[in-house]
Amino acid sequence: MTKKLIHAISQHSLPLNDASLNKIVKAIGDAKIVMIGEASHGTSEFYTIRAELSKKLIEQQGFQLIAVEGDWPSTQAVNRYVKGYSVEGATAKDVLMKAFHRWPTWMWANEEVATFTEWLKEFNINREEKIGFYGIDLYSLFESIDEVLKFLSNNPKHQVDLEHAKKAFTCFEPYNRMPEHYALSATHFSDECISEVASLLRSLRNHQEQYSSKQEEEDLNVVMNALVAKNAESYYREMMSDEKSWNTRDYHMVEAIHELRKYYGEETKIIVWEHNTHIGDASETSMKNEELINVGQVIREQYGKENTYAIGFGTYTGTVIAADRWGDPFEIIKVPPAKLSKWEGQLHAASPEDKVLLFNDENRALFNDWIGHRAIGVVYNPEFEAYGNYVPSRVGSRYDAFIYIEQTTALHPLQ
């Protein structure tokens, strides 16, 4: 396999530059949902190149919003900033530092995102249809509960939904606003909590037209926060009972994408920013053996391959921002050179240069032998990389394009 794959990479790769990024944009064609990945949550080049691609899609292809692997309440602060809803005088750095206070803060409170946020704010000036920036993850359980109650409390005509919300959210209150405490208790809990929150969500959706402040998207905000509360309840319960919480999280992100499309219109073009493990089709990886799905797989199945496009990222070596354990302070960690037998090692062996691969019906088969593909999370220990950081994948079918950076550098967190 080694020589055959190295030859295929040499034959089909393009140098990474503006021209090859334009070729990706052309290959995307009429796709409505473009998913742009990252091989870590702490690599500068993944963020900056993803931002450049997104600018091209917004400027040239009319993409209307970005949905990211971040919490809804925190990213709403960014959305309000880039659309001009928030207080004048703030900077993107101010907004990001204030909004992203939960670990791992560096994922979004960094120089790279700040630069793109300022660009997006500038781009939106004098535009009637402004580009949105939204979080589709579900870790903001209690923040989302607060947002729903705050909105309904400030609107007396929504008294029925307010009482409904108070009843639905009561079951969360004994756990001192610590989701893990709720999860521990929920393993012995009835289904009453999730059914109450699901009922609230249905009511909010039915009354959404009455939440009239579309100018600042209050109607969308209340529904999305209720959606987070419903799905986060399931997620934390499953996490503690050893069920498939991964699937619940990714199904939630798909549901959030549906809500955004419904709000903006069914023809809306969406850019999704998430880790490779979320956007690269799980059915083309070893994840399927564990009955795990992901956003990339479900979106492809629901919208069709012709309407979706997935772009993966990878690196041979460099540095990354991550932590030794969940919740620990971040460090700049050395990423060791990939082994020759892995996907990134093959890319390096073909030529030690940054490159782009475009997969299509004519060449996919050349890249579809099973091979380990590196994935680095917010917790990373290079010493154990060989045991848990490579996902067996059929890369040519997992993605529609792949961007490889030979040597990468760590993100620049705001401090």
C-alpha angles and dihedrals in degrees: 000000000000099000093039093052094043089052092049091051091049092049099046107031126102127205111263106251141114092286094055091047087054089052089055090051090051092048090052087064113161097349112142099203121045116186115200116192141194131210092222139014092235111051120112098207093053089057098043096046091044088053092050091050090048092052090054092049092049095045100037106025103033099243109175109198146013121225114195141189091259139102119280099232094048095047090046086069088057092044091052090048097051091045094049096246097121130077115296118247098041119122128218089252091054091050095047094046092051098040101045105056100134120089125292087044094161093069091079107003095076139114093252094057091042091057092050092045091056090049091051092049090051091046091053095054110113092005116126092201103049124199112249131217116204140171118227101183125106109221094105097083100146096032089054092049089053092050093053094048092045093052095046093044091054092052112063093189089066093062093128093056091043092057089044090052094048090053093045095049097044091088091064097054102083092065100073093240093291109128092203089057089052090048093053091053094041092065085073094035132111124241090253095101097053093043091052093050091045089052090050091051091052090051093049091050091050091051096039093109089060092059089086104182097098090149090076096024096243089149092057092042096057094047094047093049090051089050090053091051092051096048097037088058090058093042097054093043092051092044091061097040093052094246125136100288088157090067093048090053094049093043087053091053090050090049089050090053089052091052092051092049090049091050096047096035135272093270092057117132113223132194115206122202114197142129117286089250089064102039102034108087107264092206087068092056139061087266089087090064087063091047091249123149131188142199094267093054096045094044090051091049094047100041102026129247091267090062098045137059128191125199121192130198135209144165138203098215143332138103133308139187110242141123135245093232137011109283096012121128113275122257136192101249128192114241107215121226111276117252116255091243092061129081094252091047090054091050089052092048091052089057132326092238138103110267148169129224123197114200121206140156091279098054109021094097090061089063100039104091110114113265138160113261119195121244122180121191134191087279112057136165112179091200090069097036095115091058102051116002101074121080114200104236146169091226098189091060098032090064139022093216137008131208117202125193115192097208122015135190133219123267119260108239119207111247 
